[in-house]
Amino acid sequence: MDVANLFPETDDMIWTDTDMTDPDVLEDNRAVFGRSWRFDFEAGEFVMSPSRKIVTTGEKEAWVQWCEKAIRTPRYRHVIYSPDYGSELEELIGNSYGHGVQESEIKRMVTEALLADARTASVDQFTFRWEGEACHFSCQITNVRDETEIVESVVI
């Protein structure tokens, strides 16, 4: 694989190492929204256009993707992420807690992970569905612009 092709390239986007949870990054005490590259979590890869360019997202979709990624990323595992990024849902895998305790912990852990981003105003309306030991859940996320979305995940 050619090293020059490791990172997505577009003419209108710039990579930055800006920490979106840093208070100095906020504009007038508001969160900074930006665009991102569209990622297909099911396929595990960036979405490509027919001309093989990586598709970009709008500001709301970029925030939703950040939320989905934060839920899926184990906290403290990867040194590239700050200790404030990711969730601790892995701690629930294989434990002997009852469903009620696990659901309560999922609510707490997901809410904590998503509120780390200044763009997120609230996380609520959790629903749970159990299949054996797997807990599928969804919740409603609302950003500071009062835009909402439903995100889904699973703890196995």
C-alpha positions as CSV (number, residue, x, y, z in Angstrom):
1,M,0.0,0.0,0.0
2,D,1.3,3.4,-0.9
3,V,1.9,5.5,2.2
4,A,0.6,8.6,0.4
5,N,-2.8,7.0,0.2
6,L,-3.3,6.2,3.9
7,F,-5.3,9.3,4.7
8,P,-8.3,10.7,2.9
9,E,-7.6,13.7,0.7
10,T,-10.0,16.4,-0.4
11,D,-9.4,19.9,-1.5
12,D,-11.8,21.5,1.0
13,M,-11.0,19.8,4.3
14,I,-8.0,20.2,6.5
15,W,-6.8,17.7,9.2
16,T,-6.4,19.3,12.6
17,D,-5.4,18.1,16.0
18,T,-7.8,20.4,17.7
19,D,-9.4,18.9,20.8
20,M,-13.2,19.7,20.4
21,T,-13.6,19.3,24.2
22,D,-11.1,22.0,25.0
23,P,-12.8,25.2,26.3
24,D,-10.4,27.3,24.3
25,V,-11.8,25.8,21.1
26,L,-15.3,27.0,21.8
27,E,-16.7,30.1,19.9
28,D,-18.6,32.4,22.2
29,N,-19.2,29.6,24.7
30,R,-20.7,27.5,21.9
31,A,-19.5,24.2,20.5
32,V,-17.7,24.3,17.2
33,F,-19.4,22.2,14.5
34,G,-17.5,21.0,11.4
35,R,-17.7,18.5,8.6
36,S,-16.0,15.1,8.5
37,W,-15.6,12.2,6.1
38,R,-18.6,9.8,6.0
39,F,-17.9,6.5,7.7
40,D,-19.8,3.3,7.2
41,F,-19.7,1.6,10.6
42,E,-21.2,-1.7,9.3
43,A,-18.6,-2.0,6.5
44,G,-15.8,-0.6,8.7
45,E,-14.6,1.9,6.0
46,F,-15.1,5.3,4.6
47,V,-17.9,5.9,2.0
48,M,-16.5,6.5,-1.5
49,S,-18.2,8.3,-4.3
50,P,-18.4,6.6,-7.8
51,S,-15.3,8.6,-8.7
52,R,-13.5,7.1,-5.7
53,K,-13.4,10.2,-3.6
54,I,-14.3,10.0,0.1
55,V,-17.8,11.5,0.7
56,T,-18.0,14.3,3.3
57,T,-20.7,14.9,5.8
58,G,-22.6,17.9,7.0
59,E,-22.2,19.3,10.5
60,K,-25.0,17.4,12.1
61,E,-23.9,14.1,10.6
62,A,-20.3,14.7,11.6
63,W,-21.5,15.1,15.2
64,V,-23.7,12.0,15.0
65,Q,-20.7,10.0,13.7
66,W,-18.6,11.3,16.5
67,C,-21.2,10.1,19.0
68,E,-21.4,6.6,17.4
69,K,-17.6,6.4,17.3
70,A,-17.3,7.5,20.9
71,I,-19.7,4.7,22.0
72,R,-17.8,2.1,20.0
73,T,-14.3,3.1,21.1
74,P,-13.0,1.6,24.4
75,R,-11.9,4.4,26.7
76,Y,-8.2,4.4,27.8
77,R,-7.2,1.7,25.3
78,H,-5.7,3.8,22.5
79,V,-3.1,6.5,23.4
80,I,-4.1,8.6,20.4
81,Y,-7.4,9.5,22.2
82,S,-7.6,11.7,25.3
83,P,-8.8,10.0,28.5
84,D,-12.1,11.8,28.0
85,Y,-12.9,10.0,24.7
86,G,-14.7,6.7,24.4
87,S,-16.9,4.5,26.6
88,E,-16.3,1.9,29.2
89,L,-19.0,-0.5,27.9
90,E,-16.4,-3.3,27.7
91,E,-16.5,-3.5,31.5
92,L,-20.0,-4.9,31.2
93,I,-19.0,-7.9,29.0
94,G,-19.2,-11.2,30.8
95,N,-20.2,-9.8,34.2
96,S,-22.9,-11.4,36.3
97,Y,-25.0,-8.2,36.9
98,G,-28.7,-8.5,36.3
99,H,-30.3,-6.8,33.3
100,G,-31.5,-3.8,35.3
101,V,-28.0,-3.0,36.6
102,Q,-26.5,-3.4,33.2
103,E,-29.1,-1.2,31.6
104,S,-28.4,1.5,34.3
105,E,-24.7,1.2,33.7
106,I,-25.1,1.5,29.9
107,K,-27.2,4.7,30.4
108,R,-24.5,6.2,32.7
109,M,-21.5,5.2,30.5
110,V,-23.0,6.3,27.2
111,T,-24.3,9.6,28.6
112,E,-20.9,10.3,30.2
113,A,-19.1,9.5,26.9
114,L,-21.3,11.6,24.7
115,L,-21.5,14.6,27.0
116,A,-17.7,14.9,26.8
117,D,-18.3,16.7,23.5
118,A,-19.4,20.3,23.9
119,R,-21.8,19.9,20.9
120,T,-23.9,17.3,22.9
121,A,-26.7,18.9,25.0
122,S,-28.5,15.7,26.2
123,V,-28.6,11.9,25.9
124,D,-32.0,10.3,26.9
125,Q,-34.9,8.1,25.9
126,F,-32.9,4.8,26.2
127,T,-34.5,1.6,25.0
128,F,-33.1,-1.9,25.5
129,R,-33.7,-5.3,23.8
130,W,-32.0,-8.4,25.1
131,E,-31.0,-11.4,22.9
132,G,-29.4,-13.9,25.2
133,E,-26.4,-12.1,26.8
134,A,-26.4,-9.4,24.2
135,C,-28.0,-6.0,25.1
136,H,-29.1,-4.0,22.1
137,F,-29.8,-0.4,23.0
138,S,-30.7,2.9,21.4
139,C,-30.9,6.5,22.7
140,Q,-31.8,9.9,21.5
141,I,-29.0,12.4,21.4
142,T,-29.7,16.2,21.2
143,N,-27.0,18.8,20.3
144,V,-26.8,22.4,21.4
145,R,-28.6,23.4,18.2
146,D,-31.6,21.3,19.4
147,E,-31.1,18.8,16.5
148,T,-31.9,15.2,17.5
149,E,-30.9,11.8,16.3
150,I,-31.3,8.2,17.5
151,V,-28.1,6.1,17.8
152,E,-28.0,2.4,18.3
153,S,-25.3,0.0,19.6
154,V,-24.9,-3.4,21.4
155,V,-23.1,-4.7,24.4
156,I,-22.3,-8.4,24.0
